[in-house]
Amino acid sequence: MHIPDGFLDPWVAGLFWLGSGVAIGVAVRRARTKLGDKRTPLLGVVAAGVFAAQMLNWPIPGGTSAHFVGGAFAGILLGPSLGILAMTAVVTIQALVFGDGGIIALGGNLFAMAVVDVLVGYVLFSAFRRVHETGAAFLGGWAAITVSALVVGAGVGVSSAFAYELGTTIPIMVVGHAVLGLIEGAITAVVYGYVVSTRPDLICGRFTGETVVPEVSA
């Protein structure tokens, strides 16, 4: 999922940086009212867990790789604003310290994994949680990583600097991550269910961003 430097044309990288900057800026402003005694340490715990999960990755055809993302779970547990900030910290540290993804391409990686992944997972979970919470968590985890892969595939596909075009990059990225997404969705649902059963007060899963105690589906 991480895009290395040299895979994006400058204008594509610039658009990604613009989109990421706007989304992260909005998240910072909204997060100021949501941090507290419980949310602050939880932000660090979620970021650390996602960071560890993302270190496991493997190559797929077309010069890219697949790995767990965890943005959907961060969004479901923390809410969209804090979820974006947690994932921003993870992706940035990976690029600056571990060389996982390029510096120029960091805007694209942030947009895919810290913005799109978090928002897609959160929105779908919030939309379907009253139908079935566990199923909504699974759907959010699966769709989030799949849509994020679509964004990455589109970004590198439209770049003349990359060796493959959209007809190759999008199918490879989307299919590969849609399959991986089944596992990510299952993990998201299982971990979410565990948190609900042990600490339901920590769940932040409504559009209002308020901490709520969800109704556990049978």
Legacy VTK file of the C-alpha trace (Angstrom):
# vtk DataFile Version 3.0
C-alpha trace
ASCII
DATASET POLYDATA
POINTS 218 float
0.000 0.000 0.000
2.903 2.397 0.699
3.918 4.321 -2.404
7.697 4.775 -2.848
9.211 7.950 -4.231
9.468 7.998 -8.010
6.090 6.349 -8.565
4.027 9.580 -8.653
4.219 12.508 -11.044
4.802 15.828 -9.220
1.280 17.093 -9.925
-0.256 13.883 -8.567
1.915 14.014 -5.446
0.952 17.664 -5.015
-2.765 16.930 -5.190
-2.360 14.168 -2.624
-0.475 16.529 -0.309
-3.223 19.132 -0.698
-5.998 16.675 0.088
-4.119 15.207 3.039
-3.236 18.627 4.423
-6.830 19.846 4.340
-8.202 16.661 5.943
-5.534 16.527 8.660
-5.962 20.227 9.387
-9.707 19.767 9.882
-9.052 16.715 12.057
-6.642 18.676 14.277
-9.200 21.422 14.844
-12.011 19.002 15.659
-9.842 16.747 17.815
-9.139 19.515 20.326
-12.554 19.045 21.907
-12.338 15.244 21.977
-9.071 14.643 23.811
-9.396 13.803 27.500
-8.172 11.461 30.191
-9.464 8.394 28.317
-9.034 9.393 24.683
-5.433 10.624 24.865
-3.803 7.365 26.035
-6.186 5.391 23.818
-4.941 7.375 20.817
-1.398 6.201 21.550
-2.423 2.600 22.138
-4.364 2.387 18.871
-1.544 4.014 16.919
0.993 1.565 18.383
-1.194 -1.442 17.585
-1.804 -0.316 14.011
1.893 0.408 13.569
2.814 -3.138 14.594
0.166 -4.673 12.318
1.326 -2.641 9.317
4.889 -3.912 9.613
3.698 -7.227 8.150
3.512 -6.811 4.353
4.194 -8.790 1.207
4.678 -7.906 -2.503
1.947 -8.263 -5.119
2.366 -7.983 -8.916
2.838 -4.577 -10.486
5.507 -3.176 -8.167
3.285 -2.688 -5.112
2.688 -4.510 -1.851
-0.194 -5.478 0.422
-0.439 -5.224 4.194
-2.958 -4.670 6.942
-3.929 -1.010 7.373
-6.123 -0.679 10.484
-7.551 2.726 9.622
-11.142 1.530 9.801
-10.655 0.231 13.326
-8.976 3.491 14.359
-11.918 5.455 12.986
-14.511 3.201 14.603
-12.855 3.251 18.023
-11.580 6.831 18.139
-13.931 8.634 15.781
-12.875 10.178 12.449
-10.792 13.087 13.760
-8.668 11.167 16.246
-8.560 8.193 13.879
-7.019 10.382 11.165
-4.454 11.752 13.623
-3.505 8.279 14.866
-3.011 6.991 11.329
-1.121 10.152 10.349
1.386 9.479 13.129
1.762 5.835 12.061
2.274 6.496 8.345
4.608 9.443 8.948
6.871 7.548 11.368
7.015 4.626 8.960
8.201 6.917 6.164
10.673 9.020 8.154
12.168 6.328 10.391
11.719 3.022 8.564
11.706 4.177 4.944
8.340 2.516 4.353
6.938 4.714 1.595
8.596 7.784 0.097
8.863 11.304 1.490
7.547 13.020 -1.638
4.868 10.320 -1.877
3.986 10.701 1.814
1.004 12.887 0.915
-0.412 10.052 -1.176
0.159 7.482 1.548
-1.440 9.734 4.136
-4.430 10.379 1.903
-4.991 6.673 1.241
-4.331 5.228 4.690
-4.877 8.078 7.156
-7.797 9.833 5.462
-9.700 7.596 3.031
-9.266 4.377 5.025
-10.402 5.988 8.285
-13.371 7.854 6.804
-14.683 4.977 4.677
-14.511 2.564 7.612
-16.131 5.028 10.008
-18.926 6.086 7.655
-19.903 2.517 6.737
-19.800 1.364 10.342
-21.949 4.302 11.440
-24.421 3.687 8.601
-24.926 -0.026 9.279
-24.231 -0.443 12.987
-27.938 -0.456 13.887
-28.481 -3.306 11.458
-25.707 -5.456 12.923
-22.718 -4.025 14.776
-20.277 -6.840 14.167
-21.248 -7.018 10.514
-20.869 -3.244 10.223
-17.343 -3.432 11.667
-16.452 -6.182 9.187
-17.896 -4.203 6.265
-16.044 -1.084 7.347
-12.717 -2.896 7.603
-13.117 -4.643 4.242
-14.362 -1.637 2.277
-11.853 0.787 3.799
-8.767 -1.106 2.684
-10.317 -1.830 -0.726
-11.159 1.811 -1.438
-7.744 2.906 -0.168
-6.139 0.477 -2.610
-8.262 1.995 -5.383
-6.921 5.447 -4.506
-3.321 4.198 -4.600
-3.913 2.349 -7.864
-5.417 5.451 -9.441
-2.591 7.679 -8.216
0.224 5.549 -9.601
-1.777 4.607 -12.693
-2.219 8.188 -13.890
1.460 8.975 -13.237
3.709 8.722 -16.278
6.605 8.048 -13.904
5.160 4.611 -13.093
5.647 1.708 -15.489
1.997 0.588 -15.493
-1.229 2.366 -16.409
-4.693 2.414 -14.814
-5.781 -0.761 -16.596
-3.092 -2.629 -14.672
-2.669 -0.776 -11.397
-6.318 -0.544 -10.361
-7.233 -4.233 -10.912
-4.053 -5.428 -9.195
-4.414 -3.134 -6.194
-8.176 -3.521 -5.777
-8.353 -7.289 -6.236
-5.331 -7.974 -4.049
-6.541 -5.767 -1.228
-10.177 -6.857 -1.563
-9.010 -10.380 -0.760
-6.808 -9.142 2.079
-9.751 -7.011 3.174
-11.691 -10.124 4.125
-9.058 -10.802 6.765
-8.825 -7.169 7.812
-12.610 -6.985 8.089
-12.671 -10.110 10.251
-9.932 -8.776 12.526
-11.703 -5.416 12.790
-14.955 -7.141 13.772
-13.299 -9.446 16.320
-11.273 -6.718 18.014
-14.249 -4.368 17.986
-16.411 -7.057 19.590
-13.799 -7.592 22.291
-13.611 -3.884 23.094
-17.412 -3.647 23.214
-17.609 -6.562 25.650
-14.865 -5.252 27.948
-14.814 -1.447 27.661
-17.903 -0.209 25.774
-17.328 3.269 27.200
-14.307 3.663 24.929
-16.239 3.263 21.678
-16.725 6.445 19.700
-18.869 5.361 16.774
-21.430 8.010 15.961
-21.226 10.981 13.632
-21.544 13.296 16.620
-18.187 12.059 17.862
-19.628 11.479 21.338
-18.570 8.461 23.350
-21.510 6.078 23.464
-22.346 2.664 24.764
-23.402 0.695 21.659
-26.175 -1.822 21.480
-24.497 -5.181 21.004
-26.132 -7.230 18.276
-26.908 -10.868 18.812
LINES 1 219
218 0 1 2 3 4 5 6 7 8 9 10 11 12 13 14 15 16 17 18 19 20 21 22 23 24 25 26 27 28 29 30 31 32 33 34 35 36 37 38 39 40 41 42 43 44 45 46 47 48 49 50 51 52 53 54 55 56 57 58 59 60 61 62 63 64 65 66 67 68 69 70 71 72 73 74 75 76 77 78 79 80 81 82 83 84 85 86 87 88 89 90 91 92 93 94 95 96 97 98 99 100 101 102 103 104 105 106 107 108 109 110 111 112 113 114 115 116 117 118 119 120 121 122 123 124 125 126 127 128 129 130 131 132 133 134 135 136 137 138 139 140 141 142 143 144 145 146 147 148 149 150 151 152 153 154 155 156 157 158 159 160 161 162 163 164 165 166 167 168 169 170 171 172 173 174 175 176 177 178 179 180 181 182 183 184 185 186 187 188 189 190 191 192 193 194 195 196 197 198 199 200 201 202 203 204 205 206 207 208 209 210 211 212 213 214 215 216 217
